[in-house]
Amino acid sequence: MLNEIVAMVERNVADFGAWWHSVNSTYRGAGCLLLALFLMWEATRISENRRDRTFFLTGMAALGLLAYGAIVFINGDAGTR
């Protein structure tokens, strides 16, 4: 039963990965940047309530998405040349 669950998760992750790479790199990068901006906005709202751990984790997620979005934008045309 555990093997079936692991196989299903692997198949779903592989399907998601194939779909994610089929999306235009401009849309992927823009989506990541918009989500990062939303997370930053949420982090500033959280900081007003002084929840430091949540603020830190939300900020790190936003920075990670910003970095990924920048990489997608920079390397977006690399596969078409």
N, CA, C and O atoms as a printed pandas DataFrame, in Angstrom:
     atom_number atom_name residue_name chain_id  residue_number  x_coord  y_coord  z_coord
0              1         N          MET        A               1    0.821   -1.190    0.000
1              2        CA          MET        A               1    0.000    0.000    0.000
2              3         C          MET        A               1    0.869    1.259    0.000
3              4         O          MET        A               1    0.566    2.230   -0.692
4              5         N          LEU        A               2    1.943    1.232    0.777
5              6        CA          LEU        A               2    2.839    2.380    0.806
6              7         C          LEU        A               2    3.493    2.591   -0.560
7              8         O          LEU        A               2    3.676    3.729   -0.992
8              9         N          ASN        A               3    3.842    1.505   -1.232
9             10        CA          ASN        A               3    4.437    1.617   -2.566
10            11         C          ASN        A               3    3.475    2.257   -3.554
11            12         O          ASN        A               3    3.897    3.035   -4.411
12            13         N          GLU        A               4    2.193    1.942   -3.449
13            14        CA          GLU        A               4    1.197    2.551   -4.328
14            15         C          GLU        A               4    1.079    4.048   -4.075
15            16         O          GLU        A               4    0.951    4.833   -5.015
16            17         N          ILE        A               5    1.121    4.439   -2.816
17            18        CA          ILE        A               5    1.037    5.863   -2.474
18            19         C          ILE        A               5    2.267    6.603   -2.992
19            20         O          ILE        A               5    2.148    7.687   -3.563
20            21         N          VAL        A               6    3.434    6.024   -2.795
21            22        CA          VAL        A               6    4.674    6.652   -3.271
22            23         C          VAL        A               6    4.661    6.753   -4.792
23            24         O          VAL        A               6    5.062    7.778   -5.344
24            25         N          ALA        A               7    4.208    5.707   -5.477
25            26        CA          ALA        A               7    4.141    5.732   -6.938
26            27         C          ALA        A               7    3.178    6.813   -7.420
27            28         O          ALA        A               7    3.464    7.509   -8.395
28            29         N          MET        A               8    2.034    6.957   -6.740
29            30        CA          MET        A               8    1.065    7.984   -7.119
30            31         C          MET        A               8    1.651    9.378   -6.909
31            32         O          MET        A               8    1.483   10.253   -7.758
32            33         N          VAL        A               9    2.333    9.590   -5.793
33            34        CA          VAL        A               9    2.947   10.898   -5.527
34            35         C          VAL        A               9    4.025   11.201   -6.566
35            36         O          VAL        A               9    4.096   12.323   -7.069
36            37         N          GLU        A              10    4.860   10.220   -6.893
37            38        CA          GLU        A              10    5.899   10.420   -7.905
38            39         C          GLU        A              10    5.282   10.772   -9.255
39            40         O          GLU        A              10    5.775   11.659   -9.954
40            41         N          ARG        A              11    4.209   10.081   -9.620
41            42        CA          ARG        A              11    3.546   10.346  -10.901
42            43         C          ARG        A              11    2.959   11.752  -10.917
43            44         O          ARG        A              11    3.067   12.460  -11.919
44            45         N          ASN        A              12    2.338   12.158   -9.813
45            46        CA          ASN        A              12    1.756   13.500   -9.751
46            47         C          ASN        A              12    2.825   14.579   -9.784
47            48         O          ASN        A              12    2.645   15.609  -10.433
48            49         N          VAL        A              13    3.928   14.359   -9.097
49            50        CA          VAL        A              13    5.025   15.336   -9.120
50            51         C          VAL        A              13    5.621   15.424  -10.521
51            52         O          VAL        A              13    5.935   16.516  -10.995
52            53         N          ALA        A              14    5.777   14.286  -11.182
53            54        CA          ALA        A              14    6.312   14.287  -12.549
54            55         C          ALA        A              14    5.357   14.997  -13.498
55            56         O          ALA        A              14    5.798   15.753  -14.364
56            57         N          ASP        A              15    4.061   14.769  -13.351
57            58        CA          ASP        A              15    3.075   15.458  -14.192
58            59         C          ASP        A              15    3.095   16.961  -13.938
59            60         O          ASP        A              15    3.016   17.754  -14.876
60            61         N          PHE        A              16    3.202   17.353  -12.661
61            62        CA          PHE        A              16    3.269   18.778  -12.331
62            63         C          PHE        A              16    4.539   19.401  -12.902
63            64         O          PHE        A              16    4.505   20.514  -13.427
64            65         N          GLY        A              17    5.665   18.681  -12.801
65            66        CA          GLY        A              17    6.919   19.201  -13.349
66            67         C          GLY        A              17    6.847   19.381  -14.857
67            68         O          GLY        A              17    7.342   20.374  -15.391
68            69         N          ALA        A              18    6.232   18.422  -15.547
69            70        CA          ALA        A              18    6.090   18.540  -16.999
70            71         C          ALA        A              18    5.183   19.715  -17.354
71            72         O          ALA        A              18    5.468   20.464  -18.289
72            73         N          TRP        A              19    4.094   19.873  -16.609
73            74        CA          TRP        A              19    3.204   21.005  -16.871
74            75         C          TRP        A              19    3.913   22.323  -16.591
75            76         O          TRP        A              19    3.794   23.270  -17.368
76            77         N          TRP        A              20    4.656   22.389  -15.475
77            78        CA          TRP        A              20    5.330   23.628  -15.090
78            79         C          TRP        A              20    6.325   24.059  -16.160
79            80         O          TRP        A              20    6.429   25.248  -16.459
80            81         N          HIS        A              21    7.054   23.119  -16.737
81            82        CA          HIS        A              21    8.038   23.472  -17.758
82            83         C          HIS        A              21    7.398   23.718  -19.119
83            84         O          HIS        A              21    8.047   24.261  -20.013
84            85         N          SER        A              22    6.127   23.325  -19.291
85            86        CA          SER        A              22    5.442   23.623  -20.546
86            87         C          SER        A              22    4.903   25.052  -20.570
87            88         O          SER        A              22    4.609   25.589  -21.638
88            89         N          VAL        A              23    4.772   25.669  -19.387
89            90        CA          VAL        A              23    4.292   27.050  -19.303
90            91         C          VAL        A              23    5.416   27.971  -19.770
91            92         O          VAL        A              23    6.587   27.737  -19.471
92            93         N          ASN        A              24    5.056   29.001  -20.494
93            94        CA          ASN        A              24    6.025   29.983  -20.990
94            95         C          ASN        A              24    6.838   30.544  -19.825
95            96         O          ASN        A              24    6.294   30.811  -18.753
96            97         N          SER        A              25    8.131   30.720  -20.038
97            98        CA          SER        A              25    9.009   31.181  -18.953
98            99         C          SER        A              25    8.643   32.579  -18.471
99           100         O          SER        A              25    8.849   32.897  -17.300
100          101         N          THR        A              26    8.110   33.412  -19.343
101          102        CA          THR        A              26    7.692   34.749  -18.927
102          103         C          THR        A              26    6.551   34.660  -17.918
103          104         O          THR        A              26    6.534   35.388  -16.925
104          105         N          TYR        A              27    5.608   33.776  -18.174
105          106        CA          TYR        A              27    4.489   33.615  -17.247
106          107         C          TYR        A              27    4.942   32.991  -15.935
107          108         O          TYR        A              27    4.458   33.366  -14.867
108          109         N          ARG        A              28    5.875   32.034  -16.012
109          110        CA          ARG        A              28    6.380   31.422  -14.780
110          111         C          ARG        A              28    7.087   32.453  -13.924
111          112         O          ARG        A              28    6.845   32.541  -12.720
112          113         N          GLY        A              29    7.965   33.237  -14.546
113          114        CA          GLY        A              29    8.704   34.263  -13.805
114          115         C          GLY        A              29    7.792   35.325  -13.233
115          116         O          GLY        A              29    7.950   35.727  -12.080
116          117         N          ALA        A              30    6.830   35.786  -14.031
117          118        CA          ALA        A              30    5.905   36.818  -13.563
118          119         C          ALA        A              30    5.040   36.290  -12.420
119          120         O          ALA        A              30    4.778   37.012  -11.458
120          121         N          GLY        A              31    4.602   35.055  -12.518
121          122        CA          GLY        A              31    3.806   34.466  -11.443
122          123         C          GLY        A              31    4.590   34.366  -10.152
123          124         O          GLY        A              31    4.066   34.660   -9.078
124          125         N          CYS        A              32    5.846   33.951  -10.248
125          126        CA          CYS        A              32    6.695   33.856   -9.055
126          127         C          CYS        A              32    6.933   35.224   -8.442
127          128         O          CYS        A              32    6.901   35.369   -7.220
128          129         N          LEU        A              33    7.171   36.231   -9.276
129          130        CA          LEU        A              33    7.406   37.572   -8.755
130          131         C          LEU        A              33    6.149   38.145   -8.097
131          132         O          LEU        A              33    6.234   38.784   -7.048
132          133         N          LEU        A              34    4.989   37.920   -8.708
133          134        CA          LEU        A              34    3.757   38.413   -8.099
134          135         C          LEU        A              34    3.464   37.709   -6.780
135          136         O          LEU        A              34    3.036   38.346   -5.817
136          137         N          LEU        A              35    3.689   36.412   -6.732
137          138        CA          LEU        A              35    3.487   35.675   -5.481
138          139         C          LEU        A              35    4.476   36.145   -4.417
139          140         O          LEU        A              35    4.119   36.239   -3.243
140          141         N          ALA        A              36    5.710   36.439   -4.812
141          142        CA          ALA        A              36    6.699   36.946   -3.862
142          143         C          ALA        A              36    6.284   38.313   -3.314
143          144         O          ALA        A              36    6.430   38.579   -2.121
144          145         N          LEU        A              37    5.769   39.170   -4.185
145          146        CA          LEU        A              37    5.296   40.474   -3.710
146          147         C          LEU        A              37    4.135   40.320   -2.736
147          148         O          LEU        A              37    4.062   41.036   -1.737
148          149         N          PHE        A              38    3.228   39.390   -3.021
149          150        CA          PHE        A              38    2.133   39.133   -2.094
150          151         C          PHE        A              38    2.655   38.636   -0.751
151          152         O          PHE        A              38    2.173   39.068    0.296
152          153         N          LEU        A              39    3.638   37.730   -0.769
153          154        CA          LEU        A              39    4.207   37.219    0.479
154          155         C          LEU        A              39    4.907   38.322    1.258
155          156         O          LEU        A              39    4.845   38.342    2.487
156          157         N          MET        A              40    5.573   39.239    0.564
157          158        CA          MET        A              40    6.208   40.362    1.256
158          159         C          MET        A              40    5.162   41.250    1.909
159          160         O          MET        A              40    5.345   41.712    3.035
160          161         N          TRP        A              41    4.078   41.485    1.206
161          162        CA          TRP        A              41    3.004   42.293    1.764
162          163         C          TRP        A              41    2.420   41.620    3.003
163          164         O          TRP        A              41    2.166   42.278    4.012
164          165         N          GLU        A              42    2.209   40.306    2.923
165          166        CA          GLU        A              42    1.715   39.560    4.081
166          167         C          GLU        A              42    2.724   39.596    5.234
167          168         O          GLU        A              42    2.334   39.694    6.398
168          169         N          ALA        A              43    4.014   39.516    4.912
169          170        CA          ALA        A              43    5.039   39.540    5.957
170          171         C          ALA        A              43    5.038   40.879    6.692
171          172         O          ALA        A              43    5.247   40.917    7.905
172          173         N          THR        A              44    4.807   41.965    5.981
173          174        CA          THR        A              44    4.768   43.258    6.660
174          175         C          THR        A              44    3.537   43.370    7.544
175          176         O          THR        A              44    3.587   44.015    8.591
176          177         N          ARG        A              45    2.438   42.756    7.142
177          178        CA          ARG        A              45    1.250   42.749    8.000
178          179         C          ARG        A              45    1.492   41.893    9.235
179          180         O          ARG        A              45    1.021   42.222   10.323
180          181         N          ILE        A              46    2.232   40.785    9.069
181          182        CA          ILE        A              46    2.537   39.903   10.196
182          183         C          ILE        A              46    3.471   40.607   11.177
183          184         O          ILE        A              46    3.347   40.423   12.388
184          185         N          SER        A              47    4.415   41.421   10.662
185          186        CA          SER        A              47    5.392   42.057   11.538
186          187         C          SER        A              47    4.732   43.063   12.480
187          188         O          SER        A              47    5.272   43.355   13.546
188          189         N          GLU        A              48    3.583   43.590   12.101
189          190        CA          GLU        A              48    2.875   44.514   12.993
190          191         C          GLU        A              48    2.413   43.802   14.255
191          192         O          GLU        A              48    2.314   44.416   15.318
192          193         N          ASN        A              49    2.128   42.502   14.140
193          194        CA          ASN        A              49    1.668   41.725   15.294
194          195         C          ASN        A              49    2.826   41.101   16.063
195          196         O          ASN        A              49    2.600   40.403   17.051
196          197         N          ARG        A              50    4.041   41.333   15.635
197          198        CA          ARG        A              50    5.255   40.852   16.306
198          199         C          ARG        A              50    5.343   39.332   16.360
199          200         O          ARG        A              50    5.672   38.762   17.401
200          201         N          ARG        A              51    5.055   38.687   15.257
201          202        CA          ARG        A              51    5.260   37.243   15.146
202          203         C          ARG        A              51    6.520   37.033   14.332
203          204         O          ARG        A              51    6.471   36.901   13.109
204          205         N          ASP        A              52    7.647   37.004   15.020
205          206        CA          ASP        A              52    8.947   37.019   14.356
206          207         C          ASP        A              52    9.200   35.773   13.514
207          208         O          ASP        A              52    9.721   35.890   12.405
208          209         N          ARG        A              53    8.854   34.602   13.994
209          210        CA          ARG        A              53    9.132   33.371   13.252
210          211         C          ARG        A              53    8.326   33.334   11.955
211          212         O          ARG        A              53    8.861   32.977   10.906
212          213         N          THR        A              54    7.063   33.695   12.018
213          214        CA          THR        A              54    6.222   33.713   10.824
214          215         C          THR        A              54    6.714   34.762    9.843
215          216         O          THR        A              54    6.734   34.525    8.635
216          217         N          PHE        A              55    7.110   35.918   10.354
217          218        CA          PHE        A              55    7.659   36.970    9.501
218          219         C          PHE        A              55    8.914   36.478    8.792
219          220         O          PHE        A              55    9.074   36.711    7.593
220          221         N          PHE        A              56    9.808   35.800    9.513
221          222        CA          PHE        A              56   11.050   35.315    8.929
222          223         C          PHE        A              56   10.769   34.265    7.852
223          224         O          PHE        A              56   11.337   34.334    6.762
224          225         N          LEU        A              57    9.905   33.298    8.144
225          226        CA          LEU        A              57    9.625   32.241    7.174
226          227         C          LEU        A              57    8.916   32.775    5.935
227          228         O          LEU        A              57    9.213   32.350    4.818
228          229         N          THR        A              58    7.991   33.694    6.123
229          230        CA          THR        A              58    7.308   34.295    4.979
230          231         C          THR        A              58    8.284   35.118    4.148
231          232         O          THR        A              58    8.244   35.080    2.918
232          233         N          GLY        A              59    9.151   35.855    4.812
233          234        CA          GLY        A              59   10.157   36.635    4.095
234          235         C          GLY        A              59   11.136   35.766    3.336
235          236         O          GLY        A              59   11.522   36.105    2.217
236          237         N          MET        A              60   11.547   34.647    3.922
237          238        CA          MET        A              60   12.469   33.743    3.226
238          239         C          MET        A              60   11.791   33.094    2.018
239          240         O          MET        A              60   12.425   32.911    0.978
240          241         N          ALA        A              61   10.525   32.750    2.144
241          242        CA          ALA        A              61    9.788   32.194    0.999
242          243         C          ALA        A              61    9.685   33.233   -0.112
243          244         O          ALA        A              61    9.835   32.905   -1.290
244          245         N          ALA        A              62    9.431   34.476    0.258
245          246        CA          ALA        A              62    9.344   35.541   -0.740
246          247         C          ALA        A              62   10.686   35.753   -1.430
247          248         O          ALA        A              62   10.731   35.919   -2.649
248          249         N          LEU        A              63   11.769   35.749   -0.676
249          250        CA          LEU        A              63   13.088   35.923   -1.283
250          251         C          LEU        A              63   13.433   34.760   -2.206
251          252         O          LEU        A              63   14.013   34.960   -3.273
252          253         N          GLY        A              64   13.077   33.552   -1.796
253          254        CA          GLY        A              64   13.317   32.395   -2.650
254          255         C          GLY        A              64   12.547   32.480   -3.955
255          256         O          GLY        A              64   13.084   32.165   -5.017
256          257         N          LEU        A              65   11.285   32.906   -3.883
257          258        CA          LEU        A              65   10.499   33.065   -5.101
258          259         C          LEU        A              65   11.040   34.185   -5.982
259          260         O          LEU        A              65   11.022   34.077   -7.208
260          261         N          LEU        A              66   11.522   35.259   -5.360
261          262        CA          LEU        A              66   12.133   36.331   -6.148
262          263         C          LEU        A              66   13.374   35.834   -6.885
263          264         O          LEU        A              66   13.579   36.146   -8.058
264          265         N          ALA        A              67   14.189   35.065   -6.189
265          266        CA          ALA        A              67   15.397   34.530   -6.829
266          267         C          ALA        A              67   15.030   33.573   -7.958
267          268         O          ALA        A              67   15.625   33.630   -9.034
268          269         N          TYR        A              68   14.057   32.697   -7.725
269          270        CA          TYR        A              68   13.646   31.767   -8.774
270          271         C          TYR        A              68   13.054   32.515   -9.964
271          272         O          TYR        A              68   13.345   32.182  -11.113
272          273         N          GLY        A              69   12.227   33.521   -9.699
273          274        CA          GLY        A              69   11.659   34.318  -10.786
274          275         C          GLY        A              69   12.732   35.020  -11.595
275          276         O          GLY        A              69   12.635   35.096  -12.819
276          277         N          ALA        A              70   13.757   35.535  -10.922
277          278        CA          ALA        A              70   14.860   36.187  -11.642
278          279         C          ALA        A              70   15.615   35.184  -12.503
279          280         O          ALA        A              70   15.983   35.495  -13.635
280          281         N          ILE        A              71   15.847   33.996  -11.984
281          282        CA          ILE        A              71   16.546   32.966  -12.760
282          283         C          ILE        A              71   15.717   32.560  -13.969
283          284         O          ILE        A              71   16.262   32.366  -15.055
284          285         N          VAL        A              72   14.413   32.430  -13.794
285          286        CA          VAL        A              72   13.550   32.067  -14.922
286          287         C          VAL        A              72   13.593   33.147  -15.983
287          288         O          VAL        A              72   13.668   32.839  -17.172
288          289         N          PHE        A              73   13.546   34.420  -15.575
289          290        CA          PHE        A              73   13.608   35.500  -16.549
290          291         C          PHE        A              73   14.956   35.531  -17.268
291          292         O          PHE        A              73   15.002   35.752  -18.478
292          293         N          ILE        A              74   16.050   35.313  -16.542
293          294        CA          ILE        A              74   17.374   35.376  -17.156
294          295         C          ILE        A              74   17.599   34.219  -18.125
295          296         O          ILE        A              74   18.137   34.413  -19.215
296          297         N          ASN        A              75   17.190   33.022  -17.728
297          298        CA          ASN        A              75   17.428   31.836  -18.553
298          299         C          ASN        A              75   16.224   31.464  -19.398
299          300         O          ASN        A              75   16.177   30.355  -19.931
300          301         N          GLY        A              76   15.263   32.342  -19.538
301          302        CA          GLY        A              76   14.030   32.019  -20.239
302          303         C          GLY        A              76   14.220   31.638  -21.694
303          304         O          GLY        A              76   13.536   30.739  -22.182
304          305         N          ASP        A              77   15.123   32.288  -22.397
305          306        CA          ASP        A              77   15.323   32.018  -23.813
306          307         C          ASP        A              77   16.440   31.019  -24.069
307          308         O          ASP        A              77   16.755   30.741  -25.226
308          309         N          ALA        A              78   17.040   30.478  -23.034
309          310        CA          ALA        A              78   18.174   29.565  -23.214
310          311         C          ALA        A              78   17.773   28.289  -23.940
311          312         O          ALA        A              78   18.569   27.749  -24.709
312          313         N          GLY        A              79   16.568   27.796  -23.718
313          314        CA          GLY        A              79   16.133   26.557  -24.358
314          315         C          GLY        A              79   15.724   26.717  -25.805
315          316         O          GLY        A              79   15.589   25.714  -26.505
316          317         N          THR        A              80   15.521   27.926  -26.285
317          318        CA          THR        A              80   15.054   28.137  -27.642
318          319         C          THR        A              80   16.174   28.447  -28.622
319          320         O          THR        A              80   15.914   28.569  -29.819
320          321         N          ARG        A              81   17.383   28.574  -28.165
321          322        CA          ARG        A              81   18.503   28.910  -29.060
322          323         C          ARG        A              81   19.225   27.701  -29.527
323          324         O          ARG        A              81   20.190   27.812  -30.284
